């Protein structure tokens, strides 16, 4: 894993930057995808159940597409510790939203789940991506993805261990968080490949705040190239998380500006997908970042371009 000067431009060495995901193609050498979050849970950390109802979840998903989302990520179970939700109940929460959104839009649909059975049902209903926050804790997850055209997001968290999802880990510690994250992700990529997942259908997420304290998440952001050097597109899920709140002394409703800053910083350090709650504002920040990186042309470049400039 290479060392990087924090002041140098960084372009991640993505082995397969051109990705066909669903009906869309992304060039992750020159493009950042905006992934909108829709949680159909009564206890999600941010919206506190606002999109728990089916109609509300479908409407939020369609609204996110209208606001400029490239992807919509639908979840039915929080990452936070808590009682296990029966798999059948999780399917009942996620699949109807996937089905209705797919009927309404060709947007990339991902499902946030760590159960292979949920992933299989969601893919059948039209999902394009499985977003697994437990890095393949379910031994059947990679097989389900491999048997489909879906993309797999492998996320770093301690839930990849034998203790499993939604476990409370007291004061987790890392020797060098970015190295520890990269080592686990590289191992789980090997597992996915051995079980048939194609290399060009793998995305990595370093798991900001997932079993990590604020200092860990800040260091991980600064040293994100260590994870990007693994050669896969990297997803940064930072929106409204506690490390932003603790930096700014801001409650969840007041973390939007911090989330935008974090997303843009992550892009400069190699992230190519950002997972967000505030779609429209993030879309504008991302598109501006793309222009500043030299990837996007101005939509209407007229300033000082005529004989009568003002």
Secondary structure, DSSP 4 states (H G I P E B T S, - for coil): -----TTS------TT-EEEETTEEEETTT--EEEEEEE--TT-TTTTTTT-SHHHHHHHHHHHHHTT-SEEEEESS-SSS-PPPPHHHHHHHHHHHHHHHHHH---EEEEE-S-HHHHHHHHHHT--EEEETTSS-STTHHHHHHTSS-EEEEE--GGGSTT-TT---TT---SSHHHHHHHHHHHHHHHHHHTT--GGGEEEE--TTTT--HHHHHHHHHTHHHHHTTSSEEEEE-TT-HHHHHHHT--GGG-HHHHHHHHHHHHHTT--EEEES-HHHHHHHHHHHHHHTT-S--SS--TT-SSS--
